[in-house]
Amino acid sequence: MVEGLSSRTAAHAVRARFLALDSLRGICACMIVLFHLHSTGGITNSGLVRNSWMFVDFFFVLSGFVISCGYLDRLRAGYPIRKFMLLRLGRVYPLHLAILALFVALELAGSVLGTAGLSSRTPFSDPRTLSELVGSLALVQIFCGFPSIVWNGPSWSIAAEVWTYLLVALLFRAFPRRTAPMAVGLATAAGLVLALGGPSAWDPATAYALARCILGFSLGVLAWMLVAAVRAPSLGLALATALELVAAAGCVAMVAAGAVPILAPLLFAATVILFSAEQGLVSRLLKLRFFVLLGTLSYSIYMVHTLVVARTLDVLSLAGKMLHHPLVETRFSGSGTLKILTFAPDLMAFAVLGIVVLVSALSYRWIETPARDASRRWLSRQGGGVQPAIVEAVPNTDRDSVAPTVAA
């Protein structure tokens, strides 16, 4: 057994995957896709969808949970921080880089061929300038004071996570016996920063993004420590199902209300703890193949969706012109171009979501998986073996499958 891995944690690590949590992450990713769609229908204009940006905080909480599951004891026992960070970068950076490359290719095409009236923005103008591209490549865009999220919008959370990975890894190593107080302190400090920042603190274009990630991640660390330390009681099917329904309904209600977002990570942490036990009927439903697939593809869904949505709406806009029946309304303004689904808007919104999932399956197959495996092989050849604590099949915003294995 790996040195430094407690028998209690090892028992959890050897157990089955937390499939329900993977599936929840996939559902949250799909909700964020719908959030970035605009239509004249009822679904995308509902309170739940319009406030689904809050589900990014679920990613942060779950990331803290699964990283702690796989690496907390390892890091405290001396697992190299360099290897840990290279593993994390090997997991999240290749797809980030690939999507940036596609955006650059589109900007170049726009410079040469024009935008065919689909956009009012000049190629390589804000928010896709060359300086903003450098910030995105270096994953420092949240610190640069750019006026909006840049290039591939969702990458702001990747930047926040990478710097959070480094921070907590250093702290796990420096204070191996004080992880819980450290996590409480980080969560409290981050919460205070967000509270003092007011509504603008939830704007992903600001450095507050790091505090937002630290808050959720720290709560995820505490959630894992509680799960690892306390054997989950057998609740029985009826009670477990009732609690899962209450937790799910609570999350939906909080997001739909859109009020007091700083409380959302606390509710998400409690939900993660509950669903990690997988004792109720809701968990059984989430372990169906369709939902597990969404969990597996969740990181790709999250990272490719803005590009895919924008280009799909472009195609629909051109198709509407050819048919002399508008499918998409295009609004130009000084702040950019807004495309709104107007033809069968609710049905088309789910059709666009389906296209995003299909493209995500391709990016998962041809970018995510090969890059992840290649980075692991490279690190293993550097000596000492990587001994990954998590078999990363997917968010994911840990962006890991929650399938830990213990190296012998």
Summary of the structure (lengths in Angstrom):
residues: 408
radius of gyration: 21.2
end to end distance: 4.6
largest distance: 68.2
contacts: 1421
relative contact order: 0.19
helix: 68%
strand: 4%
